Amino acid sequence: MRYALLIYTAEQTQQVPEDVMKAELDGYNAFTAHVRERGAYEAGEALDSTSTATTVRVRDGKTLTTDGPFAETKEALGGLYIVDAADLDEAIAYAAMIPGARHGSIEVRPIFEWSAEAVGAGAAASASAY
């Protein structure tokens, strides 16, 4: 089963010492190598800070944009991995290996798998909407 491992940490408000940053990146590189070696890695990305985000809403047919994230929180989504795990326990074990778990939190969420019929029906409905 596929899982999203969503990495939430406090955004940095000051410069992080180079040795601390290197140790953190080394940890992420080691984790990425581990899940790749196990054949569980599907994708992974780091996200830029929330100050670069734009939130989009459509209300009454109008597109509204707001600078910044959807909600103000102490922890922000900083990145994610998509892994293929045998079950939730294995996905949790992977999440516990992510360096951000030591000072933030990792949300483990199953990825919804669409049926071929639903994908086909959705594509047809989307095409007719335009």
DSSP file (Angstrom, degrees, kcal/mol; ACC not computed):
  #  RESIDUE AA STRUCTURE BP1 BP2  ACC     N-H-->O    O-->H-N    N-H-->O    O-->H-N    TCO  KAPPA ALPHA  PHI   PSI    X-CA   Y-CA   Z-CA
    1    1 A M              0   0    0      0, 0.0    84,-3.0     0, 0.0     2,-0.4   0.000 360.0 360.0 360.0 145.3    0.0    0.0    0.0
    2    2 A R  E     -A   84   0A   0    109,-0.3   109,-2.6    82,-0.2     2,-0.3  -0.705 360.0-173.5 -92.3 139.2    1.2    3.5   -0.8
    3    3 A Y  E     -AB  83 110A   0     80,-2.9    80,-2.5    -2,-0.4     2,-0.5  -0.973  21.3-138.0-131.6 145.0    1.6    6.1    2.0
    4    4 A A  E     -AB  82 109A   0    105,-3.1   105,-2.5    -2,-0.3     2,-0.7  -0.899  13.6-157.8 -96.2 129.4    2.4    9.8    2.1
    5    5 A L  E     -AB  81 108A   0     76,-3.2    76,-1.5    -2,-0.5     2,-0.5  -0.903  13.1-161.8-107.6 101.2    4.8   10.7    4.9
    6    6 A L  E     -AB  80 107A   0    101,-2.9   101,-2.7    -2,-0.7     2,-0.7  -0.752   6.4-146.0 -94.0 122.4    4.1   14.4    5.5
    7    7 A I  E     -AB  79 106A   0     72,-2.7    71,-3.3    -2,-0.5    72,-0.9  -0.789  16.3-175.2 -98.1 114.3    6.9   16.2    7.4
    8    8 A Y  E     +AB  77 105A   0     97,-3.2    97,-2.8    -2,-0.7     2,-0.3  -0.942  15.8 152.0-111.0 124.0    5.8   19.0    9.7
    9    9 A T  E     -A   76   0A   0     67,-2.0    67,-2.7    -2,-0.5     2,-0.2  -0.951  50.4 -87.7-142.3 163.0    8.5   21.1   11.5
   10   10 A A  E     -A   75   0A   0     93,-0.4    65,-0.2    -2,-0.3     2,-0.2  -0.511  49.8-114.2 -68.5 137.4    8.8   24.6   12.9
   11   11 A E        -     0   0    0     63,-0.6     2,-0.3    -2,-0.2    -1,-0.1  -0.503  33.9-105.0 -73.6 145.0   10.0   27.0   10.2
   12   12 A Q        +     0   0    0     -2,-0.2    -1,-0.1     1,-0.2     3,-0.1  -0.521  34.3 179.6 -73.0 129.5   13.5   28.4   10.8
   13   13 A T  S    S+     0   0    0     -2,-0.3     2,-0.3     1,-0.1    -1,-0.2   0.471  70.3  34.0-105.8  -6.8   13.4   32.0   12.0
   14   14 A Q  S    S-     0   0    0      0, 0.0     2,-0.1     0, 0.0    -1,-0.1  -0.944 100.9 -75.4-142.6 164.7   17.2   32.3   12.3
   15   15 A Q        -     0   0    0     -2,-0.3    -2,-0.1     1,-0.1     3,-0.0  -0.383  44.7-136.2 -62.9 130.0   20.2   31.0   10.5
   16   16 A V        -     0   0    0     -2,-0.1    -1,-0.1     1,-0.1     5,-0.1  -0.738  29.5-102.7 -88.0 133.8   21.0   27.3   11.3
   17   17 A P     >  -     0   0    0      0, 0.0     4,-2.4     0, 0.0     3,-0.4  -0.255  29.3-120.9 -55.8 142.9   24.6   26.5   12.0
   18   18 A E  H  > S+     0   0    0      1,-0.2     4,-2.6     2,-0.2     5,-0.2   0.858 111.1  52.0 -56.8 -40.5   26.3   24.8    9.1
   19   19 A D  H  > S+     0   0    0      2,-0.2     4,-2.0     1,-0.2    -1,-0.2   0.867 110.4  48.7 -67.4 -34.9   27.2   21.7   11.0
   20   20 A V  H  > S+     0   0    0     -3,-0.4     4,-2.1     2,-0.2    -2,-0.2   0.920 112.8  47.8 -68.2 -44.2   23.6   21.3   12.3
   21   21 A M  H  X S+     0   0    0     -4,-2.4     4,-2.6     1,-0.2    -2,-0.2   0.905 111.4  50.7 -63.1 -42.0   22.2   21.7    8.8
   22   22 A K  H  X S+     0   0    0     -4,-2.6     4,-2.7    -5,-0.2    -1,-0.2   0.916 109.5  50.3 -63.1 -43.3   24.8   19.2    7.3
   23   23 A A  H  X S+     0   0    0     -4,-2.0     4,-1.9     2,-0.2    -1,-0.2   0.906 111.9  48.4 -62.0 -41.5   23.9   16.6   10.0
   24   24 A E  H  X S+     0   0    0     -4,-2.1     4,-2.1     2,-0.2    -2,-0.2   0.936 113.2  46.5 -63.8 -47.1   20.2   17.0    9.2
   25   25 A L  H  X S+     0   0    0     -4,-2.6     4,-2.7     1,-0.2    -2,-0.2   0.882 109.6  54.4 -64.6 -37.7   20.7   16.7    5.5
   26   26 A D  H  X S+     0   0    0     -4,-2.7     4,-2.3     1,-0.2    -1,-0.2   0.898 107.8  51.3 -60.6 -39.5   22.9   13.7    6.0
   27   27 A G  H  X S+     0   0    0     -4,-1.9     4,-2.4     2,-0.2    -2,-0.2   0.910 110.6  47.2 -63.7 -43.1   20.1   12.1    7.9
   28   28 A Y  H  X S+     0   0    0     -4,-2.1     4,-2.8     2,-0.2    -2,-0.2   0.909 111.6  51.0 -65.5 -41.3   17.6   12.8    5.1
   29   29 A N  H  X S+     0   0    0     -4,-2.7     4,-2.3     2,-0.2    -2,-0.2   0.898 110.8  49.1 -62.7 -39.7   20.1   11.4    2.6
   30   30 A A  H  X S+     0   0    0     -4,-2.3     4,-2.3     2,-0.2    -2,-0.2   0.914 112.0  48.3 -65.9 -42.8   20.5    8.2    4.6
   31   31 A F  H  X S+     0   0    0     -4,-2.4     4,-2.5     2,-0.2     5,-0.3   0.937 111.4  49.8 -62.3 -45.6   16.8    7.8    5.0
   32   32 A T  H  X S+     0   0    0     -4,-2.8     4,-2.0     1,-0.2    -2,-0.2   0.914 111.2  49.3 -59.7 -43.6   16.2    8.3    1.3
   33   33 A A  H  X S+     0   0    0     -4,-2.3     4,-2.6    -5,-0.2    -1,-0.2   0.900 109.8  53.3 -61.4 -40.6   18.9    5.7    0.5
   34   34 A H  H  X S+     0   0    0     -4,-2.3     4,-1.7     1,-0.2    -2,-0.2   0.945 111.5  42.2 -61.8 -50.7   17.3    3.3    3.0
   35   35 A V  H  <>S+     0   0    0     -4,-2.5     5,-2.3     1,-0.2     6,-1.4   0.830 114.2  53.1 -70.7 -28.7   13.8    3.4    1.4
   36   36 A R  H ><5S+     0   0    0     -4,-2.0     3,-1.4    -5,-0.3    -1,-0.2   0.938 107.9  50.6 -65.5 -46.4   15.3    3.3   -2.1
   37   37 A E  H 3<5S+     0   0    0     -4,-2.6    -2,-0.2     1,-0.3    -1,-0.2   0.844 110.5  49.8 -60.6 -34.1   17.4    0.1   -1.2
   38   38 A R  T 3<5S-     0   0    0     -4,-1.7    -1,-0.3    -5,-0.2    -2,-0.2   0.539 113.3-119.7 -81.3  -7.0   14.2   -1.5    0.1
   39   39 A G  T < 5S+     0   0    0     -3,-1.4    -3,-0.2    -4,-0.4    -2,-0.1   0.674  85.7 112.1  76.8  16.6   12.3   -0.6   -3.1
   40   40 A A      < +     0   0    0     -5,-2.3    44,-2.3    -6,-0.2     2,-0.3   0.648  42.9 103.9 -95.2 -17.6    9.8    1.4   -1.1
   41   41 A Y  E     +C   83   0A   0     -6,-1.4    42,-0.2    42,-0.2     3,-0.1  -0.480  28.0 154.9 -72.8 129.0   10.7    4.9   -2.4
   42   42 A E  E     -     0   0A   0     40,-2.6     2,-0.3     1,-0.5    41,-0.2   0.640  66.7 -21.8-116.7 -38.0    8.3    6.4   -4.9
   43   43 A A  E     -C   82   0A   0     39,-1.6    39,-2.9     2,-0.0    -1,-0.5  -0.981  51.4-176.7-166.4 160.5    8.9   10.1   -4.5
   44   44 A G  E     +C   81   0A   0     -2,-0.3     2,-0.3    37,-0.3    37,-0.2  -0.905   7.2 172.8-165.4 139.8   10.2   12.8   -2.1
   45   45 A E  E     -C   80   0A   0     35,-2.3    35,-2.4    -2,-0.3     2,-0.4  -0.997  24.4-137.4-149.7 145.7   10.4   16.5   -2.1
   46   46 A A  E     -C   79   0A   0     -2,-0.3     2,-0.3    33,-0.2    33,-0.3  -0.812  27.2-138.9 -96.0 145.7   11.3   19.4    0.2
   47   47 A L        -     0   0    0     31,-3.5     3,-0.1    -2,-0.4    -2,-0.0  -0.802  14.0-115.5-106.6 148.4    9.0   22.4    0.1
   48   48 A D        -     0   0    0     -2,-0.3    -1,-0.1     1,-0.2     5,-0.0  -0.206  55.2 -69.1 -69.1 171.3   10.1   26.0    0.2
   49   49 A S    >   -     0   0    0      1,-0.1     3,-1.9     2,-0.1     4,-0.2  -0.139  42.3-111.2 -64.7 159.4    9.0   28.1    3.3
   50   50 A T  G >  S+     0   0    0      1,-0.3     3,-1.5     2,-0.2    -1,-0.1   0.728 112.5  74.3 -64.2 -20.6    5.4   29.0    3.8
   51   51 A S  G 3  S+     0   0    0      1,-0.3    -1,-0.3    17,-0.1    17,-0.1   0.705  96.2  50.4 -66.3 -16.0    6.2   32.7    3.1
   52   52 A T  G <  S+     0   0    0     -3,-1.9    -1,-0.3    15,-0.1    -2,-0.2   0.458  91.6 108.5 -96.5  -2.6    6.4   31.6   -0.6
   53   53 A A    <   -     0   0    0     -3,-1.5    15,-3.4    -4,-0.2     2,-0.4  -0.348  50.8-159.9 -77.5 154.1    3.1   29.9   -0.6
   54   54 A T  E     -D   67   0B   0     13,-0.3     2,-0.5    -2,-0.1    13,-0.2  -0.997   9.7-148.4-129.8 128.6   -0.1   31.1   -2.3
   55   55 A T  E     -D   66   0B   0     11,-3.1    11,-2.2    -2,-0.4     2,-0.4  -0.842  13.3-158.1 -98.6 132.8   -3.5   29.8   -1.2
   56   56 A V  E     +D   65   0B   0     -2,-0.5     2,-0.3     9,-0.2     9,-0.2  -0.927  15.0 171.4-115.5 132.6   -6.2   29.5   -3.9
   57   57 A R  E     -D   64   0B   0      7,-2.6     7,-3.6    -2,-0.4     2,-0.5  -0.980  21.3-148.0-133.1 147.7   -9.9   29.4   -3.3
   58   58 A V  E     +D   63   0B   0     -2,-0.3     2,-0.4     5,-0.2     5,-0.2  -0.980  22.9 172.8-116.9 121.1  -12.8   29.6   -5.8
   59   59 A R  E >   -D   62   0B   0      3,-2.5     3,-2.3    -2,-0.5    -2,-0.1  -0.995  69.0 -11.7-130.7 127.4  -15.9   31.3   -4.4
   60   60 A D  T 3  S-     0   0    0     -2,-0.4    -1,-0.1     1,-0.3     3,-0.1   0.860 129.7 -54.5  51.3  39.5  -19.0   32.1   -6.5
   61   61 A G  T 3  S+     0   0    0      1,-0.2     2,-0.4    -3,-0.0    -1,-0.3   0.460 114.3 117.2  78.5   1.0  -16.9   31.4   -9.7
   62   62 A K  E <   -D   59   0B   0     -3,-2.3    -3,-2.5     2,-0.0     2,-0.6  -0.859  62.6-132.2-106.4 136.9  -14.2   33.8   -8.7
   63   63 A T  E     -D   58   0B   0     -2,-0.4     2,-0.4    -5,-0.2    -5,-0.2  -0.765  25.4-170.4 -87.0 122.9  -10.6   32.8   -8.1
   64   64 A L  E     -D   57   0B   0     -7,-3.6    -7,-2.6    -2,-0.6     2,-0.4  -0.940   0.9-165.6-114.7 134.2   -9.3   34.3   -4.9
   65   65 A T  E     -D   56   0B   0     -2,-0.4     2,-0.4    -9,-0.2    -9,-0.2  -0.931   5.2-170.6-121.4 146.8   -5.6   34.1   -3.9
   66   66 A T  E     -D   55   0B   0    -11,-2.2   -11,-3.1    -2,-0.4     2,-0.2  -0.999  27.5-118.4-132.7 133.8   -4.0   34.8   -0.5
   67   67 A D  E    S+D   54   0B   0     -2,-0.4   -13,-0.3   -13,-0.2   -15,-0.1  -0.509  79.5  21.1 -68.4 138.7   -0.3   35.1    0.1
   68   68 A G  S    S-     0   0    0    -15,-3.4   -13,-0.2    -2,-0.2    -2,-0.2  -0.320 100.4 -36.4  98.3-179.2    0.9   32.5    2.6
   69   69 A P        -     0   0    0      0, 0.0   -14,-0.2     0, 0.0     3,-0.1  -0.142  57.3-103.8 -76.3 171.8   -0.3   29.1    3.8
   70   70 A F  S    S+     0   0    0      1,-0.2     2,-0.3   -16,-0.1   -15,-0.0   0.891 102.4  12.3 -61.9 -42.4   -3.9   28.1    4.5
   71   71 A A  S    S-     0   0    0      2,-0.0     2,-0.6     0, 0.0    -1,-0.2  -0.974  77.3-115.8-138.4 150.4   -3.6   28.4    8.2
   72   72 A E        +     0   0    0     -2,-0.3     2,-0.3    -3,-0.1     4,-0.0  -0.768  48.0 156.3 -86.2 124.4   -1.0   29.9   10.6
   73   73 A T        -     0   0    0     -2,-0.6     3,-0.0     1,-0.1    -2,-0.0  -0.920  53.3-118.5-140.6 166.1    0.5   27.2   12.7
   74   74 A K  S    S+     0   0    0     -2,-0.3   -63,-0.6   -64,-0.1     2,-0.4   0.830 104.6  47.2 -75.7 -31.6    3.7   26.7   14.7
   75   75 A E  E    S-A   10   0A   0    -65,-0.2     2,-0.3   -67,-0.0   -65,-0.3  -0.895  74.6-165.8-111.0 142.4    4.6   23.7   12.5
   76   76 A A  E     -A    9   0A   0    -67,-2.7   -67,-2.0    -2,-0.4     2,-0.5  -0.901  34.3 -95.8-125.1 153.8    4.4   23.8    8.7
   77   77 A L  E     +A    8   0A   0     -2,-0.3   -69,-0.2   -69,-0.2     3,-0.1  -0.566  45.6 171.5 -66.6 116.3    4.5   21.2    6.0
   78   78 A G  E     -     0   0A   0    -71,-3.3   -31,-3.5    -2,-0.5     2,-0.3   0.591  55.3 -34.8-107.1 -14.6    8.1   21.1    5.0
   79   79 A G  E     -AC   7  46A   0    -72,-0.9   -72,-2.7   -33,-0.3    -1,-0.3  -0.977  53.1-138.6 174.1-179.9    8.3   18.1    2.7
   80   80 A L  E     -AC   6  45A   0    -35,-2.4   -35,-2.3    -2,-0.3     2,-0.4  -0.994   2.8-149.6-158.6 158.5    7.0   14.7    2.0
   81   81 A Y  E     -AC   5  44A   0    -76,-1.5   -76,-3.2    -2,-0.3     2,-0.5  -0.970  10.9-149.1-126.3 147.1    7.9   11.2    0.9
   82   82 A I  E     +AC   4  43A   0    -39,-2.9   -40,-2.6    -2,-0.4   -39,-1.6  -0.987  28.4 175.6-112.2 122.0    5.7    8.7   -1.0
   83   83 A V  E     -AC   3  41A   0    -80,-2.5   -80,-2.9    -2,-0.5     2,-0.7  -0.905  32.7-133.3-127.2 155.2    6.5    5.1    0.0
   84   84 A D  E     +A    2   0A   0    -44,-2.3     2,-0.3    -2,-0.3   -82,-0.2  -0.943  37.1 174.9-105.3 112.3    5.2    1.7   -0.8
   85   85 A A        -     0   0    0    -84,-3.0     3,-0.1    -2,-0.7     4,-0.0  -0.864  41.1-125.4-121.0 152.5    4.8   -0.2    2.5
   86   86 A A  S    S-     0   0    0     -2,-0.3     2,-0.3     1,-0.1    -1,-0.1   0.858  87.7 -24.7 -63.0 -36.0    3.4   -3.6    3.3
   87   87 A D  S  > S-     0   0    0    -86,-0.1     4,-2.0     1,-0.1     3,-0.2  -0.931  78.3 -76.7-163.3-179.0    1.1   -2.1    6.0
   88   88 A L  H  > S+     0   0    0     -2,-0.3     4,-2.7     1,-0.2     5,-0.2   0.868 123.4  58.5 -61.4 -37.8    0.6    0.8    8.3
   89   89 A D  H  > S+     0   0    0      1,-0.2     4,-2.1     2,-0.2    -1,-0.2   0.911 107.6  46.0 -60.1 -42.5    3.2   -0.6   10.8
   90   90 A E  H  > S+     0   0    0      2,-0.2     4,-2.2    -3,-0.2    -1,-0.2   0.906 111.9  51.6 -66.9 -40.1    5.9   -0.5    8.1
   91   91 A A  H  X S+     0   0    0     -4,-2.0     4,-2.5     1,-0.2    -2,-0.2   0.895 110.0  49.7 -62.3 -39.7    4.9    3.0    7.1
   92   92 A I  H  X S+     0   0    0     -4,-2.7     4,-2.3     2,-0.2    -1,-0.2   0.898 108.0  53.4 -65.3 -40.5    5.1    4.1   10.7
   93   93 A A  H  X S+     0   0    0     -4,-2.1     4,-0.7    -5,-0.2    -2,-0.2   0.911 110.4  47.2 -61.0 -41.9    8.5    2.5   11.0
   94   94 A Y  H >X S+     0   0    0     -4,-2.2     3,-1.3     1,-0.2     4,-0.7   0.939 110.1  53.0 -62.2 -46.3    9.7    4.5    8.0
   95   95 A A  H >< S+     0   0    0     -4,-2.5     3,-1.1     1,-0.3     6,-0.3   0.877 103.7  56.6 -57.9 -38.8    8.2    7.7    9.4
   96   96 A A  H 3< S+     0   0    0     -4,-2.3    -1,-0.3     1,-0.2    -2,-0.2   0.725 102.1  57.6 -66.8 -20.6   10.1    7.2   12.6
   97   97 A M  H << S+     0   0    0     -3,-1.3    -1,-0.2    -4,-0.7    -2,-0.2   0.649  80.6 104.0 -82.6 -16.0   13.4    7.1   10.6
   98   98 A I  S X< S-     0   0    0     -3,-1.1     3,-2.2    -4,-0.7     4,-0.4  -0.512  74.8-134.1 -71.1 127.8   12.8   10.6    9.1
   99   99 A P  G >  S+     0   0    0      0, 0.0     3,-1.9     0, 0.0     4,-0.4   0.827 101.7  65.1 -52.6 -35.9   15.0   13.2   10.8
  100  100 A G  G >> S+     0   0    0      1,-0.3     4,-1.8     2,-0.2     3,-1.0   0.707  85.8  72.7 -62.4 -19.4   12.2   15.7   11.2
  101  101 A A  G <4 S+     0   0    0     -3,-2.2    -1,-0.3    -6,-0.3     5,-0.1   0.752  88.4  63.2 -65.9 -22.7   10.4   13.3   13.5
  102  102 A R  G <4 S+     0   0    0     -3,-1.9    -1,-0.2    -4,-0.4    -2,-0.2   0.726 123.6  13.6 -75.8 -21.4   12.9   14.1   16.2
  103  103 A H  T <4 S+     0   0    0     -3,-1.0   -93,-0.4    -4,-0.4    -2,-0.2   0.337 136.4  17.9-136.0   5.0   11.9   17.8   16.4
  104  104 A G  S  < S-     0   0    0     -4,-1.8     2,-0.3    -5,-0.1   -95,-0.2  -0.446  86.9 -87.1-143.1-141.8    8.6   17.9   14.5
  105  105 A S  E     -B    8   0A   0    -97,-2.8   -97,-3.2    -2,-0.2     2,-0.5  -0.988  17.4-143.4-144.5 154.3    6.0   15.4   13.4
  106  106 A I  E     -B    7   0A   0     -2,-0.3     2,-0.5   -99,-0.2   -99,-0.2  -0.977  13.6-150.9-119.6 119.5    5.4   13.0   10.5
  107  107 A E  E     -B    6   0A   0   -101,-2.7  -101,-2.9    -2,-0.5     2,-0.6  -0.803   9.1-155.3 -89.4 125.9    1.8   12.5    9.4
  108  108 A V  E     +B    5   0A   0     -2,-0.5  -103,-0.2  -103,-0.2   -16,-0.1  -0.904  20.4 172.0-103.4 118.5    1.3    9.0    7.9
  109  109 A R  E     -B    4   0A   0   -105,-2.5  -105,-3.1    -2,-0.6    -2,-0.0  -0.984  31.4-124.1-133.7 126.1   -1.6    9.0    5.4
  110  110 A P  E     -B    3   0A   0      0, 0.0     2,-0.5     0, 0.0  -107,-0.3  -0.358  29.2-122.2 -61.6 144.7   -2.6    6.2    3.1
  111  111 A I        -     0   0    0   -109,-2.6     2,-0.3     1,-0.0  -109,-0.3  -0.800  26.2-120.3 -89.7 127.3   -2.9    7.3   -0.5
  112  112 A F        -     0   0    0     -2,-0.5     2,-0.7     1,-0.1    -1,-0.0  -0.505  22.5-145.0 -69.0 127.5   -6.3    6.7   -1.9
  113  113 A E        -     0   0    0     -2,-0.3     2,-0.2  -111,-0.0    -1,-0.1  -0.863  11.8-144.2 -99.4 115.3   -6.2    4.3   -4.9
  114  114 A W        -     0   0    0     -2,-0.7     2,-0.1     1,-0.1     0, 0.0  -0.514  15.5-121.7 -77.1 142.6   -8.7    5.1   -7.6
  115  115 A S     >  -     0   0    0     -2,-0.2     4,-2.3     1,-0.1     5,-0.2  -0.468  23.9-114.5 -76.7 157.7  -10.4    2.3   -9.5
  116  116 A A  H  > S+     0   0    0      1,-0.2     4,-2.4     2,-0.2     5,-0.2   0.866 117.9  53.5 -60.1 -36.8  -10.0    2.3  -13.3
  117  117 A E  H  > S+     0   0    0      2,-0.2     4,-2.5     1,-0.2    -1,-0.2   0.911 109.0  47.6 -66.1 -41.7  -13.7    2.9  -13.6
  118  118 A A  H  > S+     0   0    0      2,-0.2     4,-2.7     1,-0.2    -2,-0.2   0.897 112.2  49.6 -67.1 -40.1  -13.7    5.9  -11.4
  119  119 A V  H  X S+     0   0    0     -4,-2.3     4,-2.3     2,-0.2    -2,-0.2   0.931 113.0  47.0 -63.9 -45.2  -10.7    7.4  -13.2
  120  120 A G  H  X S+     0   0    0     -4,-2.4     4,-1.9     2,-0.2    -2,-0.2   0.906 114.6  46.2 -62.6 -43.4  -12.4    6.9  -16.6
  121  121 A A  H  X S+     0   0    0     -4,-2.5     4,-2.5     1,-0.2    -2,-0.2   0.890 112.6  51.1 -67.2 -39.7  -15.7    8.4  -15.3
  122  122 A G  H  X S+     0   0    0     -4,-2.7     4,-2.6     2,-0.2    -2,-0.2   0.893 109.1  50.3 -64.8 -40.2  -13.8   11.3  -13.7
  123  123 A A  H  X S+     0   0    0     -4,-2.3     4,-2.3     2,-0.2    -1,-0.2   0.905 111.9  47.8 -64.6 -41.3  -11.9   12.1  -17.0
  124  124 A A  H  X S+     0   0    0     -4,-1.9     4,-1.9     2,-0.2    -2,-0.2   0.918 113.3  47.6 -66.4 -42.3  -15.2   12.0  -19.0
  125  125 A A  H  X S+     0   0    0     -4,-2.5     4,-1.1     1,-0.2    -2,-0.2   0.899 112.1  50.0 -65.5 -40.3  -16.9   14.3  -16.4
  126  126 A S  H  X S+     0   0    0     -4,-2.6     4,-0.6     1,-0.2     3,-0.4   0.913 109.7  50.8 -63.8 -42.2  -13.9   16.7  -16.4
  127  127 A A  H >< S+     0   0    0     -4,-2.3     3,-0.9     1,-0.2    -1,-0.2   0.882 109.8  49.7 -63.5 -38.6  -13.9   16.9  -20.2
  128  128 A S  H 3< S+     0   0    0     -4,-1.9    -1,-0.2     1,-0.2    -2,-0.2   0.717  99.9  66.5 -75.5 -18.5  -17.6   17.7  -20.4
  129  129 A A  H 3<        0   0    0     -4,-1.1    -1,-0.2    -3,-0.4    -2,-0.2   0.700 360.0 360.0 -73.0 -18.6  -17.2   20.4  -17.8
  130  130 A Y    <<        0   0    0     -3,-0.9    -1,-0.2    -4,-0.6    -2,-0.2   0.399 360.0 360.0-106.2 360.0  -15.1   22.5  -20.2
